[in-house]
Amino acid sequence: MMPQRDPHNPLYPKATDLPDEQLPPANRIGNFILGPTHTPPRIWDTAQTTPHGRIVSFTLSSQESHGYSPGITRTDPFACPQGSGSEPYSQPGDPSHLILPHTGSTDWTRPVDLYIPQNLPRGKPVPFLIFGDGGENGIYPGRDLFALVDVLISQHRLPPMVIIGVGSGGGDAQGSERGREYDTFSGAYADWVEHEVLPRVEKHGHITLSHNPDDRATMGFSSSGAAAFAMAWFRPNLYHRVLAYSPTLVNQQWPHDPALPGGAWQLHSPWAGAPHAQPPQSGAALAPNTDRKPLRVWYEMGDQDLFYPVRALPDGMHDWVLAGENMARVFQNKHYDYQFVLSRNANHVDGPTIEQTLPEALEWLWAPSHGNTH
């Protein structure tokens, strides 16, 4: 069981306590604390009965990919003497550098599901939201999202848009293909999506996707939430809107990159490893030392979110809630358009919190950036 964090920890930036079951105001930016009761709004009832647009599905494989081919996988022995030889461990003198004794290459296949709403405008490029961890084995059921968006569009709370769910290459965490794709903090995943996923979406869906970054949103859960941040941070020419639940803004990157030894942790905070292990210049935080980017971000953490899931990595950079709070402080100081929600009585990628907040979060995400107030 994960520890329960105090939303008013002095290490966290100030936040507004909301009455139980109340959501952040639609015209506000900043930090908010959600109450402990998470009742889904009635729109979900409508989403279960409303007619849907088209859902088009296809499969990608590593054999037809130029990126992430072949994939990687953990190859730990099934039976290991004393159960220790296959366990990860950290580099001597540097607990932020994880060593995996057994990894190997593998092929992968992944589903891509495309939702095309009814009455989509014809003859012009269309907006879209793309999310990771899609498919039947994804963290969040894509078809629930499709049904919700269908209602929000019909109520004119969202513009007509395409929703794209992309499965990961498999596995989880360090040494997996999923971890390689989502936790590597760079523009690589955004580039792979741009050159290998989106052209196939256009082909299979018989649509043209917009190239305007204001018409493009990224979304994810846990590590795919970190990927959503990375896609917009490193490729703001492609994406301006980000939505994430429990994003893994911690040091999950593997293989270790000496140019960014803290992985996604260094988006918001300096590298916190052993002082002698890396040159100081590679440990600076990115966002505090970069001019404000034209991003609009909504994200959430649970007060019982993850904390040091890997025993071999006691590096000071594996508290999911602290990472989210540190990111909020940067956004606040840099005057970003953002809402950060810390949800009480909520775990990692908390289902009741998602159902409670997702309709309003999507609507907030697609609102114009101007005119918001603290």
C-alpha positions, 0 to 999 in steps of 0.5 A: 500500500502506498503512503498517503501524502499530505496535500498541504506538505510545505514542499508542495506549491500552494493549492486550492481545496475544493469542496467534496465532489466539486471540480476545478473551475473551467476558467481557472488555472493553477493547483487544486485539491480534489475531495475524497468522493469520486462520483461519475457525472451523469454524462457517462450514462449518456455515453453508454447509449449514444450512437457512435461514429466509426471505429477503425482498427489496425495492427502495427508490427516491428517488421514494418517499423523503422523505429523501435525495431526490434523491440526489447524485453526482460529475459530474466531466468525463470528459476534463478539460484537464491532468486538474486541473479536476475534482479536489477541493481544500481551502479555502484556509487550511483543509485540513479543508474539502474543495471538490468542483468538480462534483456534481449530483443524481441518482435512486437505487434500493437493495436491502433484504434481510431475513432471517427465521429459522425458528421466530421467536416469533410475536405479539410484537416481535422483535429485529433487527440492521441493517447498511449496504452491503447488497445484491449490491454491498455490501462484505460479502455479506449472505447469508453473514451470514444463514447465520452468524446462522442457525447461531448462533441454532440453537446458542443463541448468539444470540437469535432475531432478524431481520437487515436489509441496506440498500444505499447510494444509490450511489457512494463518498466525498465527493460521493456518495450513499453518502458523504452517508448514511454519513459525515454525522455526525448522526442523519439516517440513523437517522431515515431508517431509522426512518421509511422503511426499518423500516416497509417491513421490517415490511410485506414481512416480516409481522413487528413489530420491537422498539422496545426499544433493547437489542433493536436493533443497528447494523452496518457496514463502513468508512463504513457502520461510521461510520453504525452508530456515528452511529445509536447515538450520536445515537439511543440511544433507538433503538439500544444495540448497535454492531458495525463493521469499519474504521469511518470515524471520520475527517473524511469528512463532506461537505458541510462542516458548520461546526457539526461541521467534523471530521465523525466525527473529532470523536466521539473527538478535537478538530478538528485543522484550522487554528486560525484557520479555525473558532471554537474552540467548534465543534471540541470532541470529542463523546464525551469531553465527554458523559456515558457512553451506554448503548452496547455496542460491538465494532469492529476496525481493521487494522494496515494500514488506510486513511491519507489516501486523498484527497491534497487533505485533509491535515488531520490527521484521516484516519488510520483506525487512529489514529481507532479508537485514540482512540475506544478511549481514550475508551471506556476512560476513560468505562467503556463496554462495548466491545471494540476489536480491532487486527488484525495483518496486516490491511487495510481491511475485512479479509476473513480477519479478518471471517471469523475474528472475526464469530461471536464478535463477534456473540455478544459484542455480544448478551451482557448488559452487566453482569458484564464485567470489564477 
